[in-house]
Amino acid sequence: MHERSDRYPGYDVLAKWSGPSWNDKTREVITRRLSIAPEPRFFTADEYETVVAIADRIVPQPADRPPVPIAALVDRKLDDQIMDGFRRPGVPRDGEAWRLGLKALNAEAAAAYGKRFAELPEALQDKLLRAAQSGELASGEWGGLRCEVFFRHRLGRDIVLAYYAHPTAWSEIGWGGPASPRGYVRLGLDERDPWEAAEATDGGDATAFRSNRRVR
């Protein structure tokens, strides 16, 4: 866990709940995300434990607030069969790619250190993830899936997107959420709508939120 660096002190995106920024559909979607329980539906218990361990290394979270349930968000997306609509060459369908990658990563951990990935100390978990990112893992369990492709286009991507799909992360980065039906007006670099969060400088003064806010 790392210590929280509060760039938007006192900002809570959920304060917009009953305001003009969000409509009923937006509140419905956010309610579902806030109510996700940290337990698997798609993954097996062992697979889920591995995803939790990976997420803790990819996106370490501060200790002073409830964590974003990253593994559960990834699990629900797979269980609900919410796909990207495209696949990279050599990458199986999302769920199949995850199962194959997790099996291979655990095989690599067992071969190198005699333990499952989730049982390893953090330093060794980081070492394996860096090796996967660099394309250095070659267990037969990977099949035709290259480890660096899995890391870049499935593992890392899905975990980071899951984190930033949660309102807790929105508050952390000063984002106002979908803003439906209100909408954003000032869309250029270094522009901020008056109702958006202001970023605090080291001296505590508020500055414009520097982002082009192009959210997919």
Sequence and secondary structure as in RCSB ss.txt:
>XXXX:A:sequence
MHERSDRYPGYDVLAKWSGPSWNDKTREVITRRLSIAPEPRFFTADEYETVVAIADRIVPQPADRPPVPIAALVD
RKLDDQIMDGFRRPGVPRDGEAWRLGLKALNAEAAAAYGKRFAELPEALQDKLLRAAQSGELASGEWGGLRCEVF
FRHRLGRDIVLAYYAHPTAWSEIGWGGPASPRGYVRLGLDERDPWEAAEATDGGDATAFRSNRRVR
>XXXX:A:secstr
      SSTT  GGGGTTSTTB HHHHHHHHHHHT  SS SSS HHHHHHHHHHHHHHS   TTS    HHHHHH
HHHHTT   S   TT   HHHHHHHHHHHHHHHHHHHHSS GGGS HHHHHHHHHHHHTT    GGGTT  HHHH
IIIIIHHHHHHHHTTSHHHHHHHT     TBT     STT   TTS  EE TTS EE         
